[in-house]
Amino acid sequence: MKKSITQSLIITTLAGTVAFMSSCKKYLDLTSPSTIDQTTAFASASYTNSALIGCYNQLIGDNGYGQRMSLILTQSADDFKTSGAYNPADRRGVSLYGSNADNSEFPSPFAQSYVGAERANICIKGIQNSPLFATSALMKQYYGEALALRAMFYFDLVKNWGDVVAQFIPSADEQVFDVPVTDKKVILDQLIADLGIAENLVPWIRESGFSDTRFTRGAIKGLRARIALFRGGYLLNEATHADERSSNYLDYYKIAMQECADVMARRDEHDLNPVYENIFKSLHSATRFDDKNELMFEIGAFGGNATTDSKIGYYNGIKFNASSSIGGGGGGMLAIPTYFYEFDQLGDCRRDVTIGSWQIDANTQKTPNAFNAMSDAKFRRSWSIVIGGTAQNFGINWPVLRFADILLMYAEADNEVNGAPSGAAKSALQEVRDRAFVGFLSREPAMPTSHDDFFNAIVKERLLEFGGEGLRKYDLIRWKLSATTQQQVQAKLAQLQAGTGAYANVPSYIYYKPSAYLQGTSQAEVAAINLYGGAPNTVLFQPGLGTSSAPSGYTSVSWRASISTTSDVQAFMQYFQEGSREVFPWPTSVLTRNTKLVQKYGY
């Protein structure tokens, strides 16, 4: 909960009234309550800062990273999915790649991203025209932040909708109506160029005086690396319906590699948090457990409302019964059952931080979840400052960029550029693994040496490191692995249901007694689940009794027996189609406002 975002929300937009007209303008229905004109506003560093806060403000709320941009549009991969039965018109359709153009989850985040981009355009123009711009380092810093914010909004649009209408001037200056879409490659190239300018205008985080809810140099470099890898990956050609990679893709990997190397050279600014769990605890309150600044950029949540706060921890996260002393929440996202067994049985501390194998009942006691009902666990109401009551907004921030991502992006780019991993790439991967296996280093996988083996190791490591953080879906798309992953996981689920192959020793049922909620470390919390037969790390890896009838004093819960590969409720990427479903459809409301738009293929 970063208070820097809450400062002086004086100017929500400086455009006056922007017509809700054709083309991009139609997405920008902005009416400013401010009486400050643009000339006056950008002649003052203080007012300019307030205008920037108005841009940051469009990243959060139910239609931003407070829910839809973080927990709904992104959760469609081999880590987590949305709970509930399939419906093409709501969040379940999004999760199963089966949405239609009338899906209720699309219009608002689509529009809010354009509002954010418009506010950034206004700030960029206003700062450039300011009499302070030539001489004020602070105004140049604000200019860098505005460029980064615009890049963030447009990257979100491209990731989710592919080729979109792109406008890099304020709508009031745009003379053309019904603007056609711009190729995503052109947009991404513009963002990469803009961020190359922006990164040299803003200070590093410890020099800035800002928290990590504002863009500083490391965060902009990291965002530039992420966009460069996306640009260098496979992108959907919306004309040919094929995922294609540019012939000069290595140029983008080189950009990413250099940006990450720059950040890795400044360990005084950003480094790995030695305790994986503490990264996520730090997102929940003003109390920080991240002295290393692994959290490089996060979206600030505040205010207890749907506009400036988040539903993180209420919609998703560990499940808390509403009658518990902590209050209700969680369970809107479920782990793909095979994900649990991707982690090492004993050594990888990330499993119990990432996957909610337990829940809290009405008596505030801990009970195990059924195997098909495990939640995500990096967000927990009990870690927030909002305990008890019926509130749905807990002031929990969303993590956009972590130093661990810098290390793994560097390792991936190095391997691709050099045709095999260098010593530096191996060391970067090793750092991430060493933290994950702290106390169990001997259980770490062997370090691969060939290009293909190292790439596969990066694919696996990113799955384990960033589960539930909204990255996996876009990683699979840029690697052109979505269809392959769909097939692989569906085959694993079939094996899991049958209890064959790697899952031959997974029990059909487990038996428990309620136990105390310790509110200790995640590993200790899982270890203390009271199961018949011993500790979870033993019981969940042996066949067990094989019957739904529980031993005396215990209650039975379905484990492997809960898996059904034919159920829409438990389906995985059920409606994914390579060549179309990498992007969302145009919302119907958008099609009615721009005659140059044609519904995307496959919808």
ZIMO-V845521 format. One record per backbone hydrogen bond with DSSP energy under -1.0 kcal/mol. CO is the residue of the C=O (numbers start at 1). NH is the residue of the N-H. Records with the same first field share a line. If there is no record, write none. Layout:
BEGIN
CO=NH / NH
END
This chain:
BEGIN
3=6
8=10
19=21
23=26
24=27
25=28
28=30
30=18
37=41
38=42
41=44
44=48
45=49
46=50
47=51
48=52
49=53
50=54
52=56
53=57
55=58
56=59
59=65
61=64 / 66
62=68
64=67 / 69
66=311
67=71
68=73
74=76
79=336
80=77
81=334
87=90 / 93
88=100
89=104
90=94
91=95
92=96
93=98
94=97
96=575
100=103
101=588
103=106
106=110
107=111
108=112
109=113
110=114
111=115
112=116
113=117
114=118
115=119
116=120
117=121
118=122
119=123
120=124
121=125
122=126
123=127
124=128
125=129
127=130
130=133
132=136
136=140
137=141
138=142
139=143
140=144
141=145
142=146
143=147
144=148
145=149
146=150
147=151
148=152
149=153
150=154
151=155
152=156
153=157
154=158
155=159
156=160
157=161
158=162
160=584
164=182
170=173
171=174
183=187
184=188
185=189
186=190
187=191
188=192
189=193
190=194
191=195
192=196
193=197
194=198
195=199
198=201
203=217
204=208
211=214
212=298
216=220
217=221
218=222
219=223
220=224
221=225
222=226
223=227
224=228
225=229
226=230
227=231
228=232
235=244
237=241
242=237
244=235
246=249
248=251
249=253
250=254
251=255
252=256
253=257
254=258
255=259
256=260
257=261
258=262
259=263
260=264
261=265
263=266
266=269 / 270
276=279
277=281
278=282
281=284
283=397
290=293
292=271
294=296 / 403
297=400 / 401
299=398
305=309
306=62
308=302
311=314 / 315
314=330
315=332
317=331
319=360
320=329
321=324
326=388
329=320
332=83
334=81
336=339
339=342
348=351
350=354
351=355
354=377
355=357
356=375
357=369
359=367
360=321
361=364
365=361
366=515
367=359
370=373
374=335
375=356
379=318
380=383
381=384
398=299
401=296 / 297
402=406
403=407
404=408
405=409
406=410
407=411
408=412
409=413
410=414
411=415
412=416
413=417
414=418
422=426
423=427
424=428
425=429
426=430
427=431
428=432
429=433
430=434
431=435
432=436
433=437
435=438
436=349
437=440
440=443
441=444
450=454
451=455
452=456
453=457
454=458
455=459
456=460
457=461
458=462
459=463
460=464
461=465
462=466
466=469
471=475
472=476
473=477
474=478
475=479
476=481
477=480
478=234
481=485
482=486
483=487
484=488
485=489
486=490
487=491
488=492
489=493
490=494
491=495
492=496
493=497
494=498
495=499 / 500
500=503
501=504
503=506
507=560
508=559 / 561
510=557
511=532
512=555
515=366
521=525
522=526
523=527
524=528
526=529
529=531
530=513
531=534
535=538 / 539
536=540
538=541
539=542
551=554
555=512
557=510
558=371
559=562
560=563
564=567
573=576
577=580 / 581
580=583
587=590 / 591
588=592
590=593
594=597
600=603
END
